[in-house]
Amino acid sequence: MHSTLTSKGQLTLPKAARDLLQLVAGTRFSFEVIGDKLVLTPARVNALSVRGTLKSPHARPLSIAEMDEGISLAMHEKYGVPAPLAPNLSSPRSATTSATATATPVVKPARKSTRKSK
């Protein structure tokens, strides 16, 4: 089997090879140079890279107050938005889950204007 390297540095894997190895669009590869040969190996999925993508059957739903606290903390960490006072911002699952808990307002960062000044 043969393939030609394009000006953009791309190769097309022959269909026979893709079918034989059950490769699909989006498959990632690792490259290894051994002597004068280039060895392509379909990359294996690291379990840590997909950790948390599935919902735990033991997880309980978050309350609105817990979601608000998590959003406020993320806004503070990512954009430096001052976090509103809350009982425990270090843990989004804090003890503010009682029925009397009030929602913490979320402050949106200021948007940059895309208008050109005259």
Residue, then its C-alpha position, 0 to 999 in steps of 0.5 A: m500500500h502506498s500514499t503520497l504526502t501532501s504539501k500540508g504534511q498530510l497522508t491519506l491512509p488507504k481504505a484497506a488499512r483503515d478497514l483492517l485496523q477498524l480506524v474511524a475519522g478522529t482516531r489519534f495516532s502516536f508516531e515513532v521513528i525507528g531507524d529509517k521507518l515511521v511507525l504509526t500506532p493508534a493512540r490508546v485512550n488514557a483512563l484519566s483523560v475520560r474521568g468524570t465524563l460519565k455520571s455516577p449512579h451514586a451522585r445526587p443532584l445539586s441544589i440551585a444554591e450549590m450551582d450558584e456557588g460553583i458558578s461564582l467560584a469558577m467566575h472568580e477563578k477564571y475572570g477574577v470577578p469578585a466572588p460574593l460572600a457565601p458560607n463556603l466557596s471552596s466547596p461547591r457542595s457546601a452546607t447551604t442546601s437547606a430549603t431556606a438557602t438563598a441563591t447567590p447572584v452571579v456577576k457577569p464579566a464586562r463584555k469588550s466592545t467590538r464597535k469601532s470608535k469614530 
